[in-house]
Amino acid sequence: MIQLTNQNINRSIDEVETFLTESRSESGKAIKLRLMLEEVLLNYQERLGKGREFSIQKKKLLGRIQVILSVTGEGFDPFSGDGSEEFLLLRKLHADVDLVTDWSYQNGVNRVSFSLNRQQKFSSTQKTLIALFLGIVLGSVSYELPEAERLSLLKNYIEPTLNTILNIITAVAVPMVFFSLTWGVCTIGDVNTLSRIGKRMIGRFMLSQLLLAAIAVAVCVPFFHGSSMGSSSFQPAEIYALLLSIIPDNLVTPFATGNTVHVITLAVVAGSVLLMMGERVSSLTLFVEHMNNALFYLMSGISALIPFMVFLGLFKITASGQLSVVLQSWKMLLTILVLFILPMLIYTIIVAVRKRVSVIKLIRKAASVFLIGLMTASSSAALAENLERCEHSYGIDEKIVRFGVPLGQTIFMPGAAMFFISISFGMAENCAIAITPNWLVLVTLTSVLLAVALPPIPGGMTMCFTILFGQLNIPLESIGIALALNIVFEYAVTGVNLFCLQMELTELAGSLGMLDLNTLRKS
């Protein structure tokens, strides 16, 4: 045990960071764990005083890494603070991170443990690329078999196995979306924070993503043509009925039928109710937190099936002759690139004009965070730099930065929404799906909601494509192609999300009078 001082905290955290590096932990998770550990220690120091003692144990067991923090003093759960602003970053990290955490108190000692997987010999991206290659190659080789045997292989073995994996992912995805969003709302802090800053911030996040998604749909419409079957003229009554259909009829059917739009609506309402009732429903809020962590952990395990699913999907598409049709969709690749550039261009122009700042200065200020996202495909890796830049380069008030950056990196993902829309249009054309006015509204709303609910874990994008294609009647076999494209573009998606978040927080801070224009205009 050593004294709980700033010097000892810094030295201990450096030792943990060295241990994580030597243990081959994934860089994004290691950064999150380091941030969480630092926040927990500082919270204990503020709560219990510097006279207390602490120790940190580091273990490796069965492919997992465990860091155990022990702090003497009165019992205090660091993940259930009083809602004050200093707790918001930790609570948001706790909601966002795919680490397993636990707190207990015994014999005058607080014990907080963090557990995460060690980095595998092959990353999930490498495994997916290998599966992609093997699926295409072996699918092409299957043409050497007699046609009857090839079709029998597809029908009796490949398709049933692929459908089983997809059903497993779907079964976990629906409750995971509910508990993830419910807990996300709960971690906002308190009702006052939600009313003063949070409500305005979340409203802007959702509205901005919806407007950008509508622009993306408008860009895609002239270039993609689905089946003529089922096409119709614009019917306002049908669109209005579709918007009303977002509201579920009861609390059970959305989960039984897998209607994700209804589940997301219920999650937002449930989270808001828990937030307003506060300590009166603390046990229920704790249950939601534990379910969220459990489902994240379960999906992390299921993600091991993703390379196998990609292999089966690509094998089926190749062996059935569909791959050549998909590869001809150069328009989908082009629109993805255009739609990535478009939101960054719009935001840069708006902020430059409204705040009277040079476009070049804005781009330079955003460059470091954007490049981290572009090079790592991890918003977590950019979190520390993003916090620093927003406050000291843009002049955004600390209250907005400490609350808005972690929250925004979780729910503000215009790049992901643009990507979902591009993929949906491309697959609809390839699979001859009717692109009707109702379909356009549905792809807009679903893409935005899935971008908000996108879990930051391996397999998260698979879950979203499963839901998206199910809502739009696109064959689920197309997920293999979508995941292959995601491997190529996930780095750009992260960079776009981070760039737009900085600009959005700048606009929000300006509207609240919490922006230092002198800092923003300074080189």
C-alpha positions as CSV (number, residue, x, y, z in Angstrom):
1,M,0.0,0.0,0.0
2,I,1.2,3.5,-0.8
3,Q,-0.1,7.0,-0.1
4,L,-2.9,8.3,-2.4
5,T,-1.0,11.3,-3.8
6,N,-0.9,12.7,-7.3
7,Q,2.7,11.6,-7.7
8,N,2.0,8.0,-6.7
9,I,-1.1,8.0,-8.9
10,N,0.8,9.1,-12.0
11,R,3.6,6.6,-11.3
12,S,1.2,3.7,-10.8
13,I,-0.8,4.5,-13.9
14,D,2.5,4.6,-15.9
15,E,3.3,1.1,-14.5
16,V,-0.1,-0.1,-15.6
17,E,0.3,1.3,-19.0
18,T,3.7,-0.5,-19.4
19,F,2.1,-3.7,-18.2
20,L,-0.7,-3.4,-20.7
21,T,1.8,-2.8,-23.5
22,E,3.9,-5.8,-22.5
23,S,0.8,-8.0,-22.2
24,R,-0.3,-7.2,-25.8
25,S,-3.6,-5.6,-24.9
26,E,-5.5,-3.9,-27.7
27,S,-4.5,-0.2,-27.9
28,G,-8.0,1.2,-27.8
29,K,-9.0,-0.8,-24.7
30,A,-5.7,0.0,-23.0
31,I,-6.3,3.7,-23.4
32,K,-9.8,3.4,-22.1
33,L,-8.6,1.4,-19.1
34,R,-5.9,4.0,-18.3
35,L,-8.4,6.9,-18.5
36,M,-10.9,5.0,-16.3
37,L,-8.2,4.1,-13.7
38,E,-7.0,7.6,-13.5
39,E,-10.5,9.0,-13.0
40,V,-11.3,6.4,-10.3
41,L,-8.1,7.2,-8.4
42,L,-8.8,10.9,-8.6
43,N,-12.4,10.4,-7.5
44,Y,-11.2,8.4,-4.5
45,Q,-8.6,11.0,-3.6
46,E,-11.2,13.8,-3.7
47,R,-13.8,11.7,-1.8
48,L,-11.5,10.1,0.9
49,G,-8.6,12.5,1.1
50,K,-4.9,12.2,0.4
51,G,-4.1,10.4,3.6
52,R,-5.5,7.2,2.3
53,E,-3.5,4.3,0.8
54,F,-3.9,2.3,-2.3
55,S,-2.4,-0.5,-4.3
56,I,-2.7,-1.9,-7.8
57,Q,-2.4,-5.6,-8.8
58,K,-1.8,-6.7,-12.3
59,K,-2.6,-10.2,-13.5
60,K,-2.7,-12.4,-16.7
61,L,-5.0,-15.4,-16.6
62,L,-6.4,-17.6,-19.4
63,G,-5.9,-15.0,-22.1
64,R,-7.4,-12.1,-20.0
65,I,-5.7,-9.2,-18.4
66,Q,-6.9,-8.0,-14.9
67,V,-6.0,-4.9,-13.0
68,I,-7.2,-4.7,-9.4
69,L,-7.3,-1.4,-7.5
70,S,-7.5,-1.5,-3.7
71,V,-8.2,1.8,-1.7
72,T,-8.6,2.0,2.1
73,G,-11.3,4.1,3.6
74,E,-15.1,4.3,3.7
75,G,-17.1,2.3,1.1
76,F,-17.6,4.2,-2.2
77,D,-18.6,2.9,-5.6
78,P,-16.8,5.1,-8.1
79,F,-19.3,4.2,-10.9
80,S,-22.4,5.5,-9.0
81,G,-21.4,9.1,-8.3
82,D,-23.8,11.9,-7.3
83,G,-24.3,13.2,-10.8
84,S,-21.9,16.1,-10.5
85,E,-19.9,17.0,-13.5
86,E,-16.6,15.5,-12.3
87,F,-18.3,12.1,-12.5
88,L,-19.6,12.4,-16.1
89,L,-16.4,11.4,-17.9
90,L,-15.9,8.3,-15.8
91,R,-19.5,7.2,-16.1
92,K,-19.6,7.8,-19.9
93,L,-16.4,5.8,-20.3
94,H,-17.9,3.0,-18.1
95,A,-21.0,3.0,-20.3
96,D,-19.0,3.0,-23.5
97,V,-16.1,0.7,-22.7
98,D,-16.2,-3.0,-23.5
99,L,-14.3,-3.9,-20.3
100,V,-15.7,-5.9,-17.5
101,T,-15.6,-3.9,-14.2
102,D,-16.6,-4.7,-10.7
103,W,-16.6,-2.9,-7.3
104,S,-16.8,-4.4,-3.8
105,Y,-16.1,-3.3,-0.2
106,Q,-14.8,-5.5,2.6
107,N,-12.9,-4.9,5.8
108,G,-12.4,-1.2,5.1
109,V,-11.0,-1.6,1.6
110,N,-12.6,-0.6,-1.7
111,R,-11.8,-3.1,-4.4
112,V,-12.2,-2.1,-8.1
113,S,-11.3,-4.6,-10.8
114,F,-10.9,-4.1,-14.6
115,S,-10.8,-7.1,-16.9
116,L,-10.1,-7.2,-20.7
117,N,-8.9,-9.6,-23.4
118,R,-5.3,-9.8,-24.5
119,Q,-4.6,-9.0,-28.1
120,Q,-4.8,-12.1,-30.3
121,K,-2.1,-13.2,-32.7
122,F,-4.4,-12.1,-35.6
123,S,-6.7,-9.0,-35.1
124,S,-10.4,-9.2,-35.9
125,T,-9.7,-7.2,-39.1
126,Q,-7.0,-9.6,-40.2
127,K,-9.2,-12.6,-39.5
128,T,-12.0,-11.0,-41.5
129,L,-9.7,-10.3,-44.4
130,I,-8.5,-13.9,-44.4
131,A,-12.1,-15.1,-44.3
132,L,-13.0,-12.8,-47.2
133,F,-10.2,-14.1,-49.3
134,L,-10.9,-17.7,-48.6
135,G,-14.6,-17.3,-49.2
136,I,-14.1,-15.8,-52.7
137,V,-11.3,-18.3,-53.6
138,L,-13.1,-21.5,-52.4
139,G,-16.4,-20.2,-53.8
140,S,-14.8,-19.9,-57.2
141,V,-13.2,-23.3,-56.9
142,S,-16.6,-24.8,-56.1
143,Y,-17.5,-24.4,-59.8
144,E,-15.2,-27.4,-60.4
145,L,-17.8,-29.6,-58.7
146,P,-20.8,-30.9,-60.5
147,E,-23.6,-28.4,-60.4
148,A,-25.8,-30.7,-58.4
149,E,-23.2,-31.2,-55.7
150,R,-22.4,-27.5,-55.6
151,L,-26.1,-26.6,-55.1
152,S,-26.5,-29.3,-52.5
153,L,-23.5,-28.0,-50.6
154,L,-25.1,-24.5,-50.6
155,K,-28.6,-25.6,-49.6
156,N,-27.8,-28.3,-47.0
157,Y,-24.7,-27.0,-45.3
158,I,-23.7,-23.4,-46.1
159,E,-27.1,-21.7,-45.9
160,P,-28.3,-23.4,-42.7
161,T,-25.0,-22.7,-40.9
162,L,-25.0,-19.0,-42.1
163,N,-28.6,-18.6,-41.0
164,T,-27.9,-20.0,-37.6
165,I,-25.1,-17.5,-37.0
166,L,-27.2,-14.6,-38.2
167,N,-30.0,-15.7,-35.8
168,I,-27.6,-15.8,-32.9
169,I,-26.4,-12.3,-33.6
170,T,-30.0,-11.0,-34.0
171,A,-31.1,-12.7,-30.8
172,V,-28.4,-10.8,-28.8
173,A,-28.6,-7.5,-30.9
174,V,-32.2,-6.5,-29.9
175,P,-31.8,-6.6,-26.1
176,M,-28.3,-5.2,-26.5
177,V,-29.6,-2.1,-28.3
178,F,-32.2,-1.6,-25.6
179,F,-29.9,-1.8,-22.6
180,S,-27.1,0.1,-24.3
181,L,-29.3,3.1,-25.1
182,T,-31.1,3.0,-21.8
183,W,-27.8,3.0,-19.8
184,G,-26.5,5.7,-22.2
185,V,-29.3,8.0,-21.2
186,C,-28.9,7.2,-17.5
187,T,-25.2,8.2,-17.6
188,I,-26.0,11.7,-18.7
189,G,-25.8,12.7,-15.0
190,D,-29.0,14.2,-13.6
191,V,-32.1,16.0,-14.7
192,N,-30.6,19.5,-14.3
193,T,-27.7,18.6,-16.5
194,L,-30.0,16.9,-19.0
195,S,-32.2,20.0,-19.1
196,R,-29.5,22.7,-19.1
197,I,-26.9,21.2,-21.5
198,G,-27.7,17.5,-22.2
199,K,-31.1,18.0,-23.7
200,R,-29.9,20.8,-26.0
201,M,-26.8,18.7,-26.9
202,I,-28.6,15.5,-27.6
203,G,-31.3,17.4,-29.6
204,R,-28.6,18.9,-31.8
205,F,-26.8,15.6,-32.2
206,M,-30.0,13.9,-33.4
207,L,-31.2,16.7,-35.6
208,S,-27.9,17.2,-37.3
209,Q,-27.5,13.5,-38.0
210,L,-31.0,13.4,-39.3
211,L,-30.5,16.4,-41.6
212,L,-27.2,15.0,-42.9
213,A,-28.8,11.6,-43.5
214,A,-31.6,13.3,-45.5
215,I,-29.0,15.1,-47.6
216,A,-27.2,11.7,-48.2
217,V,-30.4,10.1,-49.3
218,A,-31.1,13.0,-51.7
219,V,-27.6,12.6,-53.2
220,C,-28.1,8.8,-53.6
221,V,-31.6,8.8,-55.2
222,P,-30.6,10.0,-58.7
223,F,-27.8,7.4,-59.0
224,F,-29.4,4.2,-57.7
225,H,-32.4,2.4,-59.2
226,G,-34.1,-0.5,-57.4
227,S,-36.7,-2.9,-58.7
228,S,-39.7,-1.3,-60.5
229,M,-41.9,-3.7,-58.6
230,G,-43.6,-2.0,-55.7
231,S,-42.5,1.5,-56.7
232,S,-45.1,4.2,-56.1
233,S,-45.7,7.9,-56.2
234,F,-45.2,10.1,-53.1
235,Q,-48.0,9.5,-50.6
236,P,-48.0,11.9,-47.6
237,A,-50.5,9.7,-45.7
238,E,-48.2,6.7,-46.0
239,I,-45.2,8.7,-44.8
240,Y,-47.2,10.0,-41.8
241,A,-48.3,6.5,-41.0
242,L,-44.7,5.3,-41.2
243,L,-43.6,8.0,-38.7
244,L,-46.4,7.1,-36.3
245,S,-45.3,3.5,-36.5
246,I,-42.2,4.4,-34.6
247,I,-44.3,4.4,-31.5
248,P,-44.8,0.7,-30.3
249,D,-48.3,-0.7,-29.5
250,N,-47.0,-2.5,-26.3
251,L,-43.9,-3.3,-24.4
252,V,-43.5,-6.9,-25.4
253,T,-44.0,-7.2,-29.2
254,P,-40.9,-5.1,-30.2
255,F,-38.7,-7.6,-28.5
256,A,-40.6,-10.6,-29.8
257,T,-40.6,-9.4,-33.4
258,G,-37.1,-7.8,-33.3
259,N,-38.5,-4.4,-34.3
260,T,-35.4,-2.3,-33.6
261,V,-37.0,1.1,-34.2
262,H,-39.6,0.3,-31.5
263,V,-36.9,-1.0,-29.2
264,I,-34.9,2.2,-29.5
265,T,-37.9,4.3,-28.8
266,L,-38.6,2.3,-25.6
267,A,-35.0,2.5,-24.6
268,V,-34.9,6.3,-24.8
269,V,-38.2,6.6,-22.8
270,A,-37.0,4.1,-20.2
271,G,-33.6,5.8,-19.8
272,S,-35.3,9.2,-19.4
273,V,-37.7,7.8,-16.7
274,L,-34.8,6.2,-14.7
275,L,-32.9,9.5,-15.0
276,M,-35.8,11.6,-13.7
277,M,-36.6,9.2,-10.8
278,G,-33.0,9.1,-9.7
279,E,-32.2,7.4,-6.4
280,R,-35.7,6.0,-6.0
281,V,-35.0,3.4,-8.7
282,S,-31.3,3.0,-8.1
283,S,-31.6,-0.8,-8.0
284,L,-33.3,-0.8,-11.3
285,T,-30.6,1.5,-12.8
286,L,-27.9,-0.8,-11.5
287,F,-29.7,-3.8,-13.1
288,V,-29.7,-1.9,-16.4
289,E,-26.0,-1.2,-16.1
290,H,-25.2,-4.9,-15.3
291,M,-27.3,-6.1,-18.2
292,N,-25.6,-3.6,-20.5
293,N,-22.2,-4.9,-19.5
294,A,-23.2,-8.5,-19.7
295,L,-24.6,-8.2,-23.2
296,F,-21.5,-6.2,-24.4
297,Y,-19.4,-9.1,-23.0
298,L,-21.7,-11.7,-24.7
299,M,-21.5,-9.9,-28.1
300,S,-17.7,-9.7,-27.7
301,G,-17.7,-13.5,-27.5
302,I,-20.1,-13.9,-30.4
303,S,-17.8,-11.7,-32.5
304,A,-15.5,-14.7,-32.8
305,L,-18.1,-16.1,-35.2
306,I,-17.9,-13.1,-37.5
307,P,-14.9,-14.3,-39.7
308,F,-16.7,-17.6,-40.1
309,M,-19.9,-15.8,-41.1
310,V,-18.0,-13.6,-43.6
311,F,-16.4,-16.8,-45.1
312,L,-19.8,-18.5,-45.5
313,G,-21.5,-15.4,-46.9
314,L,-18.8,-14.7,-49.5
315,F,-18.6,-18.5,-50.4
316,K,-22.4,-18.5,-51.0
317,I,-22.4,-15.3,-53.0
318,T,-19.4,-16.4,-55.1
319,A,-20.7,-20.0,-55.6
320,S,-24.1,-18.8,-56.6
321,G,-22.7,-16.3,-59.2
322,Q,-23.9,-13.1,-57.3
323,L,-20.4,-11.7,-56.7
324,S,-19.9,-10.4,-60.2
325,V,-23.1,-8.4,-59.9
326,V,-22.0,-6.8,-56.6
327,L,-18.5,-6.0,-57.9
328,Q,-20.1,-4.0,-60.7
329,S,-21.5,-1.5,-58.2
330,W,-18.8,1.1,-58.6
331,K,-21.5,3.7,-57.8
332,M,-21.7,2.5,-54.3
333,L,-18.0,3.0,-53.7
334,L,-18.1,6.5,-55.3
335,T,-21.1,7.6,-53.2
336,I,-19.4,6.4,-50.0
337,L,-16.4,8.7,-50.7
338,V,-18.6,11.7,-51.7
339,L,-20.8,11.3,-48.6
340,F,-17.8,11.2,-46.3
341,I,-16.5,14.5,-47.7
342,L,-19.9,16.2,-47.8
343,P,-20.6,16.5,-44.0
344,M,-17.1,17.7,-43.2
345,L,-17.4,20.3,-46.0
346,I,-20.8,21.5,-44.8
347,Y,-19.6,21.8,-41.1
348,T,-16.4,23.6,-42.0
349,I,-18.2,26.2,-44.1
350,I,-21.0,26.8,-41.4
351,V,-18.5,27.3,-38.6
352,A,-16.1,29.4,-40.7
353,V,-18.9,31.8,-41.8
354,R,-20.9,31.9,-38.5
355,K,-17.8,32.3,-36.2
356,R,-15.7,34.4,-38.7
357,V,-12.7,32.1,-38.6
358,S,-10.4,31.0,-41.4
359,V,-11.2,27.7,-43.0
360,I,-7.5,26.8,-43.0
361,K,-7.3,27.4,-39.2
362,L,-10.3,25.2,-38.6
363,I,-8.8,22.4,-40.7
364,R,-5.5,22.7,-38.8
365,K,-7.3,22.6,-35.5
366,A,-9.2,19.5,-36.5
367,A,-6.3,17.7,-38.2
368,S,-4.7,15.9,-35.2
369,V,-7.9,14.3,-33.9
370,F,-9.1,13.5,-37.4
371,L,-5.8,11.8,-38.3
372,I,-5.8,9.7,-35.1
373,G,-9.3,8.4,-36.1
374,L,-8.2,7.9,-39.7
375,M,-5.1,6.0,-38.8
376,T,-6.5,3.8,-35.9
377,A,-10.3,3.6,-36.6
378,S,-10.7,4.1,-32.9
379,S,-12.5,7.0,-31.3
380,S,-11.2,5.9,-27.9
381,A,-7.6,6.4,-29.1
382,A,-8.5,10.0,-29.9
383,L,-10.4,10.7,-26.7
384,A,-7.6,12.4,-24.7
385,E,-6.5,14.5,-27.7
386,N,-10.1,15.4,-28.5
387,L,-10.7,16.7,-25.0
388,E,-7.5,18.7,-25.1
389,R,-8.2,20.2,-28.5
390,C,-11.8,21.1,-28.0
391,E,-11.0,23.1,-24.8
392,H,-7.7,24.7,-25.7
393,S,-7.8,25.0,-29.5
394,Y,-11.4,25.7,-30.1
395,G,-12.1,27.6,-26.8
396,I,-15.1,25.4,-25.9
397,D,-16.1,25.7,-22.2
398,E,-14.8,22.8,-20.0
399,K,-18.4,21.9,-18.9
400,I,-19.4,21.1,-22.5
401,V,-16.1,19.4,-23.3
402,R,-16.1,17.0,-20.4
403,F,-19.7,16.1,-21.0
404,G,-20.0,16.4,-24.8
405,V,-16.8,14.7,-26.1
406,P,-17.4,11.3,-24.4
407,L,-21.1,11.4,-25.1
408,G,-20.6,12.6,-28.7
409,Q,-18.0,9.9,-29.5
410,T,-20.7,7.4,-28.5
411,I,-23.9,8.7,-30.1
412,F,-22.8,11.3,-32.7
413,M,-21.7,9.3,-35.7
414,P,-22.7,11.0,-39.0
415,G,-20.0,9.1,-40.8
416,A,-21.6,5.8,-39.8
417,A,-25.1,7.0,-40.8
418,M,-23.7,8.0,-44.3
419,F,-22.0,4.7,-44.6
420,F,-25.2,2.8,-43.8
421,I,-27.2,4.8,-46.3
422,S,-24.6,4.2,-49.1
423,I,-24.5,0.5,-48.5
424,S,-28.3,0.3,-48.4
425,F,-28.7,2.0,-51.7
426,G,-26.0,-0.1,-53.3
427,M,-27.4,-3.4,-52.0
428,A,-31.0,-2.4,-52.9
429,E,-29.9,-1.9,-56.5
430,N,-27.9,-5.2,-56.6
431,C,-30.7,-7.2,-55.0
432,A,-33.5,-5.5,-57.0
433,I,-35.3,-4.0,-54.0
434,A,-38.0,-1.5,-54.7
435,I,-36.8,2.0,-53.7
436,T,-40.1,3.7,-52.8
437,P,-40.8,6.9,-50.8
438,N,-41.5,4.8,-47.7
439,W,-38.2,2.9,-48.2
440,L,-36.4,6.3,-48.3
441,V,-37.9,7.4,-45.0
442,L,-37.2,4.0,-43.4
443,V,-33.5,4.0,-44.5
444,T,-33.0,7.5,-43.2
445,L,-34.5,6.9,-39.8
446,T,-33.0,3.4,-39.4
447,S,-29.5,4.6,-40.4
448,V,-29.5,7.5,-37.9
449,L,-30.9,5.3,-35.1
450,L,-28.3,2.6,-35.7
451,A,-25.5,5.2,-35.9
452,V,-26.6,6.3,-32.4
453,A,-26.9,2.7,-31.1
454,L,-23.7,1.4,-32.7
455,P,-21.8,-0.5,-30.0
456,P,-18.0,0.1,-29.8
457,I,-17.1,-3.5,-29.7
458,P,-16.0,-6.2,-32.2
459,G,-19.2,-7.3,-34.0
460,G,-21.0,-4.1,-33.5
461,M,-21.1,-3.3,-37.2
462,T,-22.3,-6.8,-37.9
463,M,-25.2,-6.3,-35.5
464,C,-26.1,-3.1,-37.2
465,F,-26.0,-4.5,-40.7
466,T,-28.2,-7.4,-39.6
467,I,-30.8,-5.0,-38.3
468,L,-30.5,-2.6,-41.2
469,F,-30.9,-5.2,-43.9
470,G,-33.8,-6.9,-42.0
471,Q,-35.7,-3.5,-41.8
472,L,-35.1,-2.8,-45.6
473,N,-35.8,-6.4,-46.8
474,I,-32.3,-6.7,-48.2
475,P,-31.1,-10.4,-48.1
476,L,-28.9,-11.0,-45.1
477,E,-26.4,-12.9,-47.3
478,S,-25.2,-9.5,-48.4
479,I,-23.7,-8.8,-45.0
480,G,-20.5,-10.5,-46.1
481,I,-20.0,-7.8,-48.8
482,A,-21.0,-5.0,-46.4
483,L,-18.5,-6.2,-43.8
484,A,-15.8,-6.4,-46.4
485,L,-16.5,-2.7,-47.4
486,N,-16.5,-1.8,-43.7
487,I,-13.0,-3.1,-43.3
488,V,-11.9,-0.7,-46.0
489,F,-13.9,2.3,-44.9
490,E,-14.1,2.0,-41.1
491,Y,-11.0,4.2,-40.7
492,A,-12.6,7.0,-42.7
493,V,-15.9,6.6,-40.8
494,T,-14.1,7.3,-37.5
495,G,-12.3,10.3,-38.9
496,V,-15.5,11.8,-40.2
497,N,-17.3,11.2,-36.9
498,L,-14.6,13.0,-34.9
499,F,-14.2,15.9,-37.3
500,C,-18.0,16.6,-37.3
501,L,-18.1,16.2,-33.5
502,Q,-15.6,19.0,-33.0
503,M,-17.5,21.3,-35.3
504,E,-20.9,20.5,-33.8
505,L,-19.6,21.1,-30.2
506,T,-18.2,24.5,-31.5
507,E,-21.6,25.5,-32.8
508,L,-23.3,24.3,-29.6
509,A,-21.0,26.2,-27.4
510,G,-21.5,29.3,-29.4
511,S,-25.3,29.0,-29.2
512,L,-25.0,28.7,-25.4
513,G,-22.5,31.6,-25.0
514,M,-19.9,29.1,-23.8
515,L,-17.3,29.6,-26.6
516,D,-14.1,31.7,-26.4
517,L,-14.0,33.2,-29.9
518,N,-10.5,34.6,-29.4
519,T,-9.2,31.1,-28.8
520,L,-11.1,29.8,-31.8
521,R,-9.7,32.4,-34.1
522,K,-6.1,32.1,-32.8
523,S,-3.7,30.0,-34.8
